[in-house]
Amino acid sequence: MLSNSILIVDDEISYLELMKGLLEQEGYQNVITEENPLKVISIIEQKNIELILLDVYMPQKSGLDLLEEIYAQFPNIPVIIITAVNEVEVALKAIKLGAYEFITKPPDTDRLFLTIKRALGKRLLETERDSLRKALSDEKPEQKVFSDIITDSPAMFKVFELVEIFAPTNETVLISGETGTGKDLLARKIHDLSPRHQGPFIAVNLASISPSLFESELFGHKKGTFTGAGNDKMGYFEAAQNGTIFLDEIGELPLELQGKLLRTIQYNEIMRLGDPKPINLDIRIISATNRNLLDAVNRKEFRADLYYRLNRGFIHIPPLRKRGDDVLILADHFLETGNKIYNRNILGFSEDVVNDLRTYSFPGNVRELENIIFNAVAKTSNSQYIDTIDLPAAVHSDKQWSTDTGKLTSLEDALEEHIMYVMKMMGNSVQKTAPILGISERTLQRRLKIIRDKTK
């Protein structure tokens, strides 16, 4: 049984009885009906109404006028507009006034129940967030730093707890997680909550640095050290003095430079190329990886001593597919943002799209979801809902992955076929394919070379 209190407002008594019966069959036992819109505000004041189903055309007062009045006094109650007239202008006006969604009569019951569930879930989440933010504001004002991370996942709340534990210290922290999970964002949160928050935060993507420039970029060089070194250069480590340096994709650091990084951590000093004089450092090191560094250690691709020095504090960010309803909560957020960016008024998602979002694996995680929703908002021809035609084909085909041949094949061959399939879908772009596969561009280039060598 569901205890949520739902108010249905419609001037047709037979419709009120029908809807009340449907909701009670679905398990909602606290359903209130009202045929006179003039009495609605009084009912809301007396009852703990959590959701309203509202008709538009009523003789005593327009549903849109009532909607505006409701949100002027009770902005946190979701209102679903249900009307027999499918008018785009009415729907857009209702959404602009704050309606959660617009559904035409007779409503598809599956869609109606899903919309009610999502609306109640969103209200509960917002209520919990408001309570949490108030508690944090009263007790720990610095924890407002998490207010921009949208989640209702217990696994993510555990991540926040670890950030609070590690942030006040000066220990190294290693953040692991797939591409697109927000490792860089979390590193910034650690810095913002640390005693170094007034110092610089220097983010370095090691996968984007040419191997020949690694040492110069990280540690700097003296003028004349090599051809083209016309001036002294400060490296990233020196630039992070009194602050934090974030080494993203630490697994891409060449083995020959790992020893120098270890020495930097141990002795808190660096030496610029061409300069024998050490430079003392006062910095904190946070690193991140989408690889399993322990496997890399076992393969002798990453130094064990460096791994354990970087891993004094460890945080793993769960992938989006393991964060429950976060995918729908984030999709709603990105839809709202996309509407503002592209000046659109898309009302929501079709039921098929909701199912697709729930079942898709999102190898690119939150970043991929954001791109999918923004692109859908920009290109959809449907002024009310994003439909399956607006989503990439991969979102639909992800439900059952298999090779095109249907033959029994080795895991290695299947992996290679999948890499080439994603490359084809992304227009043979390494830059676009690597995030989808959850690997660095350099790793993808190595895999492609192996595949191409086999076919020669």
N, C-alpha and C positions, 0 to 999 in steps of 0.2 A: 504494500500500500504506500502511496505517495502523499505526503502531508502538505505539499505546496498549495497555497491558496490562489485560485485562478478566478478572475472575474470576466464573465462574458456579457457584452453589451450589444443588444440588437432589439429592434422594435417588433420583430416577428417572434411571437411566443413559441410557435411550432419549431422554429429554428433553434431557439434557446434550449428547448427540451431535447432536441436531437443532439446538439453539441454537448450538452451536459451528460447525456447518456453515453456518448462516444468516449468522453474523457474519463468517466467513471469506469467504463469497461477497460480502459488503458491503465487504471490504477489510481487516478487522481480522485480522492475522496472529498476534497474541500473545494468544490466548484460552486460559485455564486453566480446567479443570473440576474440581469436587470434590463427591463425594456424601456425605461425612462432615462435618457442620458442626463437629465437635470439632477438626478439623485446620485450620480457616480462619484463626485467629489466627496460627498458625505460618507458614502460607503468606504471609500479609500481611507478616509480619516478614522473611521471606526474599526475597520478590519485590517489585518496585516496582509494586504494584497501583494502578491509577488509577481503576477503576470496578468495582463489584460488582453482579451480578444475583442476588438472593437469594430463595429460596422461603420460605414461612411455615411450612407444616406438614411437619416432618421428625421421625422417631422419636427420634434421639439428642438433639436440642435444637431448641427452637422458634426459628424465624427471627427473631421479635421479640426474644427473649432474646439471640440472637447479634448482632442489630442494635445493641442497647444496649451490648453488650460491645465491638463494633467501634468505636462512636463514643466510648466512654470512652478508647480508646487511639489511634484514628486518625480524629479529627474531620473531617479534610479530604477523606476519600475519599467520593465520592457513592455512595449505595446505592439501587438501584431494586428495589422489592419486586415480585415476579411470583408470583402464586398462582392456583390454579384456583377459589378461593372468593372471590366478589365480596361481601365483607362491609364495610359502611361503618365499623363500629366498629373492625375490624382496620386498615382503611386510615387512619383518623384516629389510631389509636395509633401506627402506623408513622410517620406524618408528624410527630407530636409527638416521637417518639424521634429524628427527624432524617433519615428517608428522603427521598431526592430526589423520588421519585414512586412511585405504586402502580399496577400494571398487571395485569389479569386474563389468565389463560391461556384459550385460546391467544392470544397477543398479536397485535395488528395490526402487521405487520412495518414498515409505513411509520411508524406512530406510535412503535414501539419504536426504530427507527433514529434518528428525529428526537429522541426523548427522550435517547438515548445521546449523540448529538452535542451537544445542549444541556448535558447534565450534564458532559461532558468539557470543553466550552468554558468553562463556569462555573468548573470546577476550575482550568483553566489561567489564567483571568483572576484568580482569587483568589490563585493562586501568584505570578503576576507582580506583583500589587498588593502582596502581602506583601514580596516582594523589593524593589520600588520604595520602599515605605514605610520599610523598614529602611535602604535606601541613603540616602533623604532624611533619615532620623533621624540617621544617622551623619555625613552630610556637610553637610546644610542643614536644620536643624530647623525653620526658619520655613516650609519648603515643605509641612509637614503641613496647611497651610491648604487644599490641594486634595483632601484625603482624603475629603471628603463629597460630591464630585462623581463620580457614577457614570458611567463611560465606558470604552470600549475602542477609541475612535476615534482614529486618528492625527491627524485634523484638529483634534480637541479637545486633544490633547497639544501641537500647535503653538500653539494658543491659550494654553495654560499657559505655554509658553516666552515668548510675547510679554508676558504679564502679568509674568513675572519680569524681563524687560528694562525695561519701562516703570515698574514699581512704585517702584523706589528713586529715581526722578527726581521733579522737580516739574512736569514738562510736562503740558499738557492731553492727555487721551485721549478719542477718540471711539470708541464701541462700536456696531457696527451688527449687525443681526440681526432676524429675524422675531419677531413677538409670541410669547412663551412660550419663548424659547430661553435665558433666564436672564441677560439683560443686567444687571439689577440685582444679581444674585448675583455676577457677575464684577466689577462696579464695587466691590463690598464687598471682594472678594479683593484688588484693587489697593490699596485703602486699608489693609487688614490687613497687607500686606507692605511698606507704605511707612514712611518715618520719621515720618509723621503718625498712625500707628496708635493712639496714645494720645489723639489729639484726636477731636472729634466727626465723625460721618459723617452728613450731612444729605441725605436723598433727597427730591427734588421731582419730582412728575409734572406736567409743564407742561400736559398735555392736560386735567387735572382742575381747573385754575384758571380762573375766569371772566376773560375778557379785560379787564373793567373793574377787576379786582383784581390784575392781573399785577404792576404796578409796586410797589404797596403790599406784596404778599406777598413779592416778591423782595428789595426794597431797604428796606422799612419806611417809616414815616411819623411826622411830629411831631403832637402833640396839636393838634386844631383845624384840621388841614389841609383836611379835607372833612367833610361831615355824617356823624356817626357815629364820627368819630375822637376818642373821648373821652380817649384816653391815647396816649403815645408807643408805637410798635410797632417791635420788632426784626424785620427781614426775614430770609429764609432765608440770605442771603449772610453777614450779620453773625453769625448763629447758628453758622455753620460755621467761625468764627475758629479758626485754628491746626489746622484739620482739612481735611476734604474735603466739597465739595458735589457731589452727583450730580444732573444735570439730565436726567431721563428724557423721551423724546419731544421732543427739542430742536427738531425740525422744526416743532412747533406754536407756537414762540415768535413772536408778531406781529412783522412787519417793522419797525414803529416802535420796538420795544424791542430789536431786535437791535443797533442802534448803541450803546445804553447798556450792553449786555452786553459788546460789543467794548471799550468804554472801560474797563469794570471790569477786563477781562483785561489791557489795556495798562498801566493806571496803578495797579492793585491798590488801588482805592478805590471807594467808592460814596457816594451822597448820598441820605439819606432824603427822601421827599416832604415838601416844606415846610421843609426845612432846608438852607441853602446851604453848611453846613460839611461838608467831605468826611470820611469815616471810612476810615482805612487798614485794609487787609485783608492777612491772611497765610493764604491758603487755596489749595487745589488744586481745579481744575475737571475733573470727568469728565462727559461727556455721552453720551447714547445715542439711537438712532433706529431705527425700522423702515422708514423711507423712504430713498430714494436722494437724499441731500442735494445731490449734484452735479447731478442733474437739476433739483432745486429751484433751484439757483443759475442754471442755464441758462434757467429759466423766470422768473427775476427774483423768485422767491418767498423766496429766502434769500440773504443777503449773502455775496459771495465772500470778502471779507476776514475775516468772522467764521468762515466755514467753514474757512479755512486756519489760523486761530488755534486753533480747537477741535480740529483734526486733526493736531496735532504727533505724536501717537501714534495709530495706527489698529488696531483689532482687530475682525475679523468673526467672529461665532459662526455656525457652519454649522447649517442646519435639521436637525431630527431625521431626516428622510427621507434625508439624505446622511451619516448617521453609522453606516452598516452595521448590525451586530447590536445596537447600543445600544438599539434599540426593544424587543428581547426581554429584554435584561439589565435595563432599567428597568422593563419590565412585571413581571418576577419580583420586583423590589424593591418596587414599588407593591402587588403582590399580598400580599407578606409584611406590609407596613405596614397594608394594608386589613384583613387578617385580625385583626390586633391591635386596630385601631380598632373594628371591628364584632363582635369576638369570634366570628369565623368560622374555619373550617378548610378553606377551598378548597384543593385539592391542586395545581391548575395550570390549563392552558388546553387546550381541544380542538385538534385538528390544524387544523380550519377557522379557529379564532380566530388561531392562530399565522400562518396564511397571510394572514388579513385584516390583522393587525398589520404584517406584512412589506410588504404592497402598498398600504396606506392612506398618503395623502400627509401627514397630520397638519399641517394649516395652523396649528393652535394649538400645535404642537410639544410639548415635554415637559409643559407645563402641561395641555394637552388630554389627553395620554396618562394623566397622573395622574388627572384627573377621570373618564376613561372606565373605568379599572381600579377606582377606588374605588366608582363607581356600580355596576359589575358585581358587585363583591364584596357590596355592600349588598343588591342586589335579586335575585341569582340564587337559583333554587329547587333547583338541583343542588348537592348537598353535596360533590361531588368536583371538578367542572371548570366553568370558565367557558365557556359555549358561545356560538355566534353570536347566539342570541336575547337574550343579555344585553348585547350591544353596540348602540350607536346605529345606525340605518339607514344613516347617511352613511358609516360605516366599510365597509359592504358595497358601497354604490353608487359609491364613489370609484374603483372599478376601471376604469370606463368612463364618463366624464362626457360628457353631450351635452344639448342643449336638448330640452324635451319636444316641440316641434313637429317636429323632425327636418328642418327646412328649412335651406337655406343662409342664413346671417345674418352681419352684420358683427360684428367683435370687440367693438365698443362695445355692441351689442344683446345679445350673448351674455353680456357682463360684467354688464349690468343685470339680465338674467334670473337669473343666478347669485346676484347680491346679493339679489334678491327671494325666491329659493328658500331661501337660508340664513336670511333674516329669518323666513320662514314656519316653517322647521324649529325656529327658536329662539323661537317664540311672539311674533314681532314685537318682540323685545327688542333695542334698540340695544346695550345693555351686554353681552349674550351673543353677539351677532352679530359685533361689531367684532373681538374676539380671534380668532374663527374665520377671518375674512377677512384678518387680519393688518394691519389699519389702525386708526387711532384712532377714537374715538367721534365726534369732531368731523368727521373726513373722511367717515365713513359718513353722518352727518347731511347733509353737503353733497351727497353722491351721491344720497341719498334725495330731497332737495328737487328736484334736477335731474330725476330719474325721474318724480316726481309732477307736476312742472310740464309734462312732455311729455304726460302723460295727461289734462290738463285740457282 
